[in-house]
Amino acid sequence: MKCPTCSKVCTEDFKPFCSKRCSDIDLNRWANESYVVPGEPIDGFDDELFDPHTLE
Ligand SMILES: [Zn+2]
């Protein structure tokens, strides 16, 4: 079985990935695809963290 991220041979510890890093990359990819929806508010984020006033 090959790592879906880099196509190297996967390891038992991180199956189906070859490493923790590749596992994280794949998870982030899925997270980005499912959470970033153009024109829609993002659920799960604290509004205060993204308040424009706090960024100034
Ligand atoms: Zn990999």
PDB file of the backbone (N, CA, C, O) and the ligand in Angstrom, with CONECT records:
HET     ZN  A 101       1
ATOM      1  N   MET A   1       0.843  -1.197   0.000  1.00  0.00           N
ATOM      2  CA  MET A   1       0.000   0.000   0.000  1.00  0.00           C
ATOM      3  C   MET A   1       0.877   1.245   0.000  1.00  0.00           C
ATOM      4  O   MET A   1       1.914   1.295   0.662  1.00  0.00           O
ATOM      5  N   LYS A   2       0.438   2.252  -0.759  1.00  0.00           N
ATOM      6  CA  LYS A   2       1.252   3.461  -0.869  1.00  0.00           C
ATOM      7  C   LYS A   2       0.602   4.647  -0.155  1.00  0.00           C
ATOM      8  O   LYS A   2      -0.620   4.760  -0.063  1.00  0.00           O
ATOM      9  N   CYS A   3       1.464   5.512   0.338  1.00  0.00           N
ATOM     10  CA  CYS A   3       1.023   6.730   0.997  1.00  0.00           C
ATOM     11  C   CYS A   3       0.243   7.599   0.010  1.00  0.00           C
ATOM     12  O   CYS A   3       0.761   7.915  -1.061  1.00  0.00           O
ATOM     13  N   PRO A   4      -0.985   7.992   0.343  1.00  0.00           N
ATOM     14  CA  PRO A   4      -1.792   8.820  -0.564  1.00  0.00           C
ATOM     15  C   PRO A   4      -1.213  10.216  -0.767  1.00  0.00           C
ATOM     16  O   PRO A   4      -1.526  10.891  -1.748  1.00  0.00           O
ATOM     17  N   THR A   5      -0.376  10.638   0.157  1.00  0.00           N
ATOM     18  CA  THR A   5       0.172  11.993   0.076  1.00  0.00           C
ATOM     19  C   THR A   5       1.406  12.052  -0.821  1.00  0.00           C
ATOM     20  O   THR A   5       1.506  12.935  -1.673  1.00  0.00           O
ATOM     21  N   CYS A   6       2.340  11.127  -0.641  1.00  0.00           N
ATOM     22  CA  CYS A   6       3.603  11.215  -1.371  1.00  0.00           C
ATOM     23  C   CYS A   6       3.912   9.960  -2.177  1.00  0.00           C
ATOM     24  O   CYS A   6       4.921   9.907  -2.879  1.00  0.00           O
ATOM     25  N   SER A   7       3.055   8.955  -2.081  1.00  0.00           N
ATOM     26  CA  SER A   7       3.199   7.726  -2.874  1.00  0.00           C
ATOM     27  C   SER A   7       4.368   6.841  -2.448  1.00  0.00           C
ATOM     28  O   SER A   7       4.733   5.907  -3.162  1.00  0.00           O
ATOM     29  N   LYS A   8       4.958   7.133  -1.280  1.00  0.00           N
ATOM     30  CA  LYS A   8       5.951   6.210  -0.746  1.00  0.00           C
ATOM     31  C   LYS A   8       5.228   5.034  -0.097  1.00  0.00           C
ATOM     32  O   LYS A   8       4.014   5.069   0.106  1.00  0.00           O
ATOM     33  N   VAL A   9       5.971   4.026   0.214  1.00  0.00           N
ATOM     34  CA  VAL A   9       5.386   2.871   0.882  1.00  0.00           C
ATOM     35  C   VAL A   9       4.977   3.256   2.300  1.00  0.00           C
ATOM     36  O   VAL A   9       5.774   3.824   3.047  1.00  0.00           O
ATOM     37  N   CYS A  10       3.747   2.951   2.668  1.00  0.00           N
ATOM     38  CA  CYS A  10       3.252   3.338   3.982  1.00  0.00           C
ATOM     39  C   CYS A  10       3.908   2.510   5.084  1.00  0.00           C
ATOM     40  O   CYS A  10       4.450   1.433   4.836  1.00  0.00           O
ATOM     41  N   THR A  11       3.847   3.031   6.293  1.00  0.00           N
ATOM     42  CA  THR A  11       4.400   2.324   7.443  1.00  0.00           C
ATOM     43  C   THR A  11       3.273   1.852   8.348  1.00  0.00           C
ATOM     44  O   THR A  11       2.163   2.382   8.303  1.00  0.00           O
ATOM     45  N   GLU A  12       3.563   0.864   9.159  1.00  0.00           N
ATOM     46  CA  GLU A  12       2.550   0.276  10.024  1.00  0.00           C
ATOM     47  C   GLU A  12       2.007   1.316  11.010  1.00  0.00           C
ATOM     48  O   GLU A  12       0.812   1.341  11.304  1.00  0.00           O
ATOM     49  N   ASP A  13       2.897   2.170  11.513  1.00  0.00           N
ATOM     50  CA  ASP A  13       2.514   3.142  12.537  1.00  0.00           C
ATOM     51  C   ASP A  13       1.544   4.195  12.023  1.00  0.00           C
ATOM     52  O   ASP A  13       0.662   4.655  12.749  1.00  0.00           O
ATOM     53  N   PHE A  14       1.720   4.571  10.761  1.00  0.00           N
ATOM     54  CA  PHE A  14       0.937   5.704  10.244  1.00  0.00           C
ATOM     55  C   PHE A  14       0.036   5.302   9.080  1.00  0.00           C
ATOM     56  O   PHE A  14      -0.485   6.156   8.362  1.00  0.00           O
ATOM     57  N   LYS A  15      -0.137   4.014   8.905  1.00  0.00           N
ATOM     58  CA  LYS A  15      -0.981   3.483   7.841  1.00  0.00           C
ATOM     59  C   LYS A  15      -2.301   4.248   7.709  1.00  0.00           C
ATOM     60  O   LYS A  15      -2.931   4.485   8.739  1.00  0.00           O
ATOM     61  N   PRO A  16      -2.761   4.647   6.536  1.00  0.00           N
ATOM     62  CA  PRO A  16      -2.159   4.317   5.232  1.00  0.00           C
ATOM     63  C   PRO A  16      -1.075   5.287   4.781  1.00  0.00           C
ATOM     64  O   PRO A  16      -0.718   5.318   3.603  1.00  0.00           O
ATOM     65  N   PHE A  17      -0.552   6.076   5.711  1.00  0.00           N
ATOM     66  CA  PHE A  17       0.462   7.051   5.332  1.00  0.00           C
ATOM     67  C   PHE A  17       1.861   6.545   5.678  1.00  0.00           C
ATOM     68  O   PHE A  17       2.016   5.551   6.387  1.00  0.00           O
ATOM     69  N   CYS A  18       2.878   7.243   5.167  1.00  0.00           N
ATOM     70  CA  CYS A  18       4.253   6.834   5.434  1.00  0.00           C
ATOM     71  C   CYS A  18       4.786   7.519   6.681  1.00  0.00           C
ATOM     72  O   CYS A  18       5.782   7.081   7.257  1.00  0.00           O
ATOM     73  N   SER A  19       4.127   8.593   7.099  1.00  0.00           N
ATOM     74  CA  SER A  19       4.632   9.351   8.237  1.00  0.00           C
ATOM     75  C   SER A  19       3.528  10.212   8.842  1.00  0.00           C
ATOM     76  O   SER A  19       2.478  10.425   8.236  1.00  0.00           O
ATOM     77  N   LYS A  20       3.794  10.700  10.053  1.00  0.00           N
ATOM     78  CA  LYS A  20       2.862  11.614  10.699  1.00  0.00           C
ATOM     79  C   LYS A  20       2.649  12.846   9.839  1.00  0.00           C
ATOM     80  O   LYS A  20       1.535  13.359   9.733  1.00  0.00           O
ATOM     81  N   ARG A  21       3.716  13.311   9.234  1.00  0.00           N
ATOM     82  CA  ARG A  21       3.641  14.518   8.426  1.00  0.00           C
ATOM     83  C   ARG A  21       2.666  14.337   7.260  1.00  0.00           C
ATOM     84  O   ARG A  21       1.833  15.205   7.002  1.00  0.00           O
ATOM     85  N   CYS A  22       2.773  13.219   6.568  1.00  0.00           N
ATOM     86  CA  CYS A  22       1.879  12.981   5.438  1.00  0.00           C
ATOM     87  C   CYS A  22       0.445  12.819   5.915  1.00  0.00           C
ATOM     88  O   CYS A  22      -0.488  13.239   5.231  1.00  0.00           O
ATOM     89  N   SER A  23       0.265  12.218   7.073  1.00  0.00           N
ATOM     90  CA  SER A  23      -1.066  12.077   7.643  1.00  0.00           C
ATOM     91  C   SER A  23      -1.675  13.450   7.917  1.00  0.00           C
ATOM     92  O   SER A  23      -2.840  13.704   7.610  1.00  0.00           O
ATOM     93  N   ASP A  24      -0.860  14.329   8.501  1.00  0.00           N
ATOM     94  CA  ASP A  24      -1.335  15.686   8.799  1.00  0.00           C
ATOM     95  C   ASP A  24      -1.666  16.445   7.520  1.00  0.00           C
ATOM     96  O   ASP A  24      -2.667  17.158   7.451  1.00  0.00           O
ATOM     97  N   ILE A  25      -0.821  16.287   6.517  1.00  0.00           N
ATOM     98  CA  ILE A  25      -1.052  16.984   5.252  1.00  0.00           C
ATOM     99  C   ILE A  25      -2.386  16.566   4.657  1.00  0.00           C
ATOM    100  O   ILE A  25      -3.152  17.401   4.176  1.00  0.00           O
ATOM    101  N   ASP A  26      -2.656  15.274   4.694  1.00  0.00           N
ATOM    102  CA  ASP A  26      -3.904  14.784   4.123  1.00  0.00           C
ATOM    103  C   ASP A  26      -5.110  15.263   4.923  1.00  0.00           C
ATOM    104  O   ASP A  26      -6.133  15.639   4.350  1.00  0.00           O
ATOM    105  N   LEU A  27      -4.985  15.249   6.243  1.00  0.00           N
ATOM    106  CA  LEU A  27      -6.073  15.723   7.088  1.00  0.00           C
ATOM    107  C   LEU A  27      -6.351  17.198   6.841  1.00  0.00           C
ATOM    108  O   LEU A  27      -7.506  17.617   6.763  1.00  0.00           O
ATOM    109  N   ASN A  28      -5.290  17.979   6.718  1.00  0.00           N
ATOM    110  CA  ASN A  28      -5.451  19.404   6.455  1.00  0.00           C
ATOM    111  C   ASN A  28      -6.119  19.637   5.109  1.00  0.00           C
ATOM    112  O   ASN A  28      -6.936  20.545   4.956  1.00  0.00           O
ATOM    113  N   ARG A  29      -5.765  18.813   4.146  1.00  0.00           N
ATOM    114  CA  ARG A  29      -6.364  18.950   2.822  1.00  0.00           C
ATOM    115  C   ARG A  29      -7.875  18.739   2.895  1.00  0.00           C
ATOM    116  O   ARG A  29      -8.654  19.502   2.325  1.00  0.00           O
ATOM    117  N   TRP A  30      -8.265  17.692   3.606  1.00  0.00           N
ATOM    118  CA  TRP A  30      -9.693  17.417   3.747  1.00  0.00           C
ATOM    119  C   TRP A  30     -10.392  18.508   4.549  1.00  0.00           C
ATOM    120  O   TRP A  30     -11.507  18.916   4.224  1.00  0.00           O
ATOM    121  N   ALA A  31      -9.726  18.973   5.592  1.00  0.00           N
ATOM    122  CA  ALA A  31     -10.303  20.017   6.434  1.00  0.00           C
ATOM    123  C   ALA A  31     -10.530  21.286   5.627  1.00  0.00           C
ATOM    124  O   ALA A  31     -11.570  21.934   5.746  1.00  0.00           O
ATOM    125  N   ASN A  32      -9.548  21.631   4.806  1.00  0.00           N
ATOM    126  CA  ASN A  32      -9.685  22.831   3.986  1.00  0.00           C
ATOM    127  C   ASN A  32     -10.838  22.697   3.006  1.00  0.00           C
ATOM    128  O   ASN A  32     -11.598  23.643   2.802  1.00  0.00           O
ATOM    129  N   GLU A  33     -10.966  21.550   2.414  1.00  0.00           N
ATOM    130  CA  GLU A  33     -12.016  21.360   1.425  1.00  0.00           C
ATOM    131  C   GLU A  33     -13.405  21.408   2.054  1.00  0.00           C
ATOM    132  O   GLU A  33     -14.357  21.884   1.437  1.00  0.00           O
ATOM    133  N   SER A  34     -13.513  20.910   3.292  1.00  0.00           N
ATOM    134  CA  SER A  34     -14.831  20.820   3.906  1.00  0.00           C
ATOM    135  C   SER A  34     -15.206  22.083   4.668  1.00  0.00           C
ATOM    136  O   SER A  34     -16.392  22.372   4.834  1.00  0.00           O
ATOM    137  N   TYR A  35     -14.218  22.840   5.134  1.00  0.00           N
ATOM    138  CA  TYR A  35     -14.528  24.003   5.959  1.00  0.00           C
ATOM    139  C   TYR A  35     -14.550  25.309   5.179  1.00  0.00           C
ATOM    140  O   TYR A  35     -15.301  26.221   5.524  1.00  0.00           O
ATOM    141  N   VAL A  36     -13.744  25.411   4.142  1.00  0.00           N
ATOM    142  CA  VAL A  36     -13.688  26.658   3.396  1.00  0.00           C
ATOM    143  C   VAL A  36     -14.708  26.624   2.264  1.00  0.00           C
ATOM    144  O   VAL A  36     -14.461  26.075   1.190  1.00  0.00           O
ATOM    145  N   VAL A  37     -15.857  27.227   2.539  1.00  0.00           N
ATOM    146  CA  VAL A  37     -16.907  27.290   1.537  1.00  0.00           C
ATOM    147  C   VAL A  37     -17.133  28.755   1.182  1.00  0.00           C
ATOM    148  O   VAL A  37     -17.586  29.531   2.023  1.00  0.00           O
ATOM    149  N   PRO A  38     -16.823  29.140  -0.053  1.00  0.00           N
ATOM    150  CA  PRO A  38     -16.953  30.547  -0.463  1.00  0.00           C
ATOM    151  C   PRO A  38     -18.347  31.099  -0.191  1.00  0.00           C
ATOM    152  O   PRO A  38     -19.351  30.485  -0.553  1.00  0.00           O
ATOM    153  N   GLY A  39     -18.399  32.266   0.450  1.00  0.00           N
ATOM    154  CA  GLY A  39     -19.682  32.919   0.682  1.00  0.00           C
ATOM    155  C   GLY A  39     -20.417  32.413   1.903  1.00  0.00           C
ATOM    156  O   GLY A  39     -21.470  32.945   2.255  1.00  0.00           O
ATOM    157  N   GLU A  40     -19.879  31.391   2.559  1.00  0.00           N
ATOM    158  CA  GLU A  40     -20.537  30.850   3.737  1.00  0.00           C
ATOM    159  C   GLU A  40     -19.712  31.169   4.982  1.00  0.00           C
ATOM    160  O   GLU A  40     -18.482  31.152   4.937  1.00  0.00           O
ATOM    161  N   PRO A  41     -20.386  31.458   6.088  1.00  0.00           N
ATOM    162  CA  PRO A  41     -19.658  31.658   7.337  1.00  0.00           C
ATOM    163  C   PRO A  41     -18.978  30.360   7.770  1.00  0.00           C
ATOM    164  O   PRO A  41     -19.483  29.263   7.530  1.00  0.00           O
ATOM    165  N   ILE A  42     -17.831  30.511   8.407  1.00  0.00           N
ATOM    166  CA  ILE A  42     -17.084  29.337   8.832  1.00  0.00           C
ATOM    167  C   ILE A  42     -17.488  28.945  10.243  1.00  0.00           C
ATOM    168  O   ILE A  42     -17.303  29.715  11.185  1.00  0.00           O
ATOM    169  N   ASP A  43     -18.030  27.766  10.385  1.00  0.00           N
ATOM    170  CA  ASP A  43     -18.423  27.280  11.703  1.00  0.00           C
ATOM    171  C   ASP A  43     -17.203  26.801  12.478  1.00  0.00           C
ATOM    172  O   ASP A  43     -16.215  26.356  11.893  1.00  0.00           O
ATOM    173  N   GLY A  44     -17.285  26.896  13.771  1.00  0.00           N
ATOM    174  CA  GLY A  44     -16.222  26.340  14.592  1.00  0.00           C
ATOM    175  C   GLY A  44     -15.123  27.320  14.920  1.00  0.00           C
ATOM    176  O   GLY A  44     -14.262  27.022  15.748  1.00  0.00           O
ATOM    177  N   PHE A  45     -15.127  28.486  14.293  1.00  0.00           N
ATOM    178  CA  PHE A  45     -14.141  29.492  14.629  1.00  0.00           C
ATOM    179  C   PHE A  45     -14.735  30.507  15.601  1.00  0.00           C
ATOM    180  O   PHE A  45     -15.896  30.902  15.488  1.00  0.00           O
ATOM    181  N   ASP A  46     -13.922  30.909  16.540  1.00  0.00           N
ATOM    182  CA  ASP A  46     -14.363  31.908  17.490  1.00  0.00           C
ATOM    183  C   ASP A  46     -14.338  33.276  16.810  1.00  0.00           C
ATOM    184  O   ASP A  46     -13.293  33.719  16.335  1.00  0.00           O
ATOM    185  N   ASP A  47     -15.491  33.940  16.765  1.00  0.00           N
ATOM    186  CA  ASP A  47     -15.573  35.230  16.088  1.00  0.00           C
ATOM    187  C   ASP A  47     -14.580  36.240  16.642  1.00  0.00           C
ATOM    188  O   ASP A  47     -14.061  37.075  15.901  1.00  0.00           O
ATOM    189  N   GLU A  48     -14.318  36.170  17.925  1.00  0.00           N
ATOM    190  CA  GLU A  48     -13.411  37.134  18.532  1.00  0.00           C
ATOM    191  C   GLU A  48     -12.012  37.045  17.946  1.00  0.00           C
ATOM    192  O   GLU A  48     -11.316  38.054  17.833  1.00  0.00           O
ATOM    193  N   LEU A  49     -11.599  35.839  17.574  1.00  0.00           N
ATOM    194  CA  LEU A  49     -10.265  35.659  17.007  1.00  0.00           C
ATOM    195  C   LEU A  49     -10.139  36.335  15.660  1.00  0.00           C
ATOM    196  O   LEU A  49      -9.037  36.701  15.250  1.00  0.00           O
ATOM    197  N   PHE A  50     -11.251  36.504  14.965  1.00  0.00           N
ATOM    198  CA  PHE A  50     -11.216  37.061  13.635  1.00  0.00           C
ATOM    199  C   PHE A  50     -11.915  38.404  13.562  1.00  0.00           C
ATOM    200  O   PHE A  50     -12.236  38.895  12.479  1.00  0.00           O
ATOM    201  N   ASP A  51     -12.147  38.992  14.727  1.00  0.00           N
ATOM    202  CA  ASP A  51     -12.738  40.321  14.769  1.00  0.00           C
ATOM    203  C   ASP A  51     -11.772  41.313  14.118  1.00  0.00           C
ATOM    204  O   ASP A  51     -10.623  41.415  14.547  1.00  0.00           O
ATOM    205  N   PRO A  52     -12.214  42.045  13.093  1.00  0.00           N
ATOM    206  CA  PRO A  52     -11.326  42.988  12.382  1.00  0.00           C
ATOM    207  C   PRO A  52     -10.705  44.008  13.314  1.00  0.00           C
ATOM    208  O   PRO A  52      -9.590  44.474  13.075  1.00  0.00           O
ATOM    209  N   HIS A  53     -11.422  44.361  14.382  1.00  0.00           N
ATOM    210  CA  HIS A  53     -10.921  45.375  15.288  1.00  0.00           C
ATOM    211  C   HIS A  53      -9.680  44.896  16.052  1.00  0.00           C
ATOM    212  O   HIS A  53      -8.802  45.692  16.386  1.00  0.00           O
ATOM    213  N   THR A  54      -9.620  43.607  16.319  1.00  0.00           N
ATOM    214  CA  THR A  54      -8.474  43.089  17.065  1.00  0.00           C
ATOM    215  C   THR A  54      -7.261  42.936  16.167  1.00  0.00           C
ATOM    216  O   THR A  54      -6.146  42.781  16.665  1.00  0.00           O
ATOM    217  N   LEU A  55      -7.449  42.976  14.863  1.00  0.00           N
ATOM    218  CA  LEU A  55      -6.337  42.809  13.937  1.00  0.00           C
ATOM    219  C   LEU A  55      -5.645  44.124  13.619  1.00  0.00           C
ATOM    220  O   LEU A  55      -4.564  44.141  13.031  1.00  0.00           O
ATOM    221  N   GLU A  56      -6.274  45.223  14.010  1.00  0.00           N
ATOM    222  CA  GLU A  56      -5.673  46.524  13.689  1.00  0.00           C
ATOM    223  C   GLU A  56      -4.542  46.873  14.639  1.00  0.00           C
ATOM    224  O   GLU A  56      -3.930  47.933  14.508  1.00  0.00           O
TER     225      GLU A  56
HETATM  226 ZN    ZN A 101       4.001  10.013   2.594  1.00  0.00          ZN2+
END
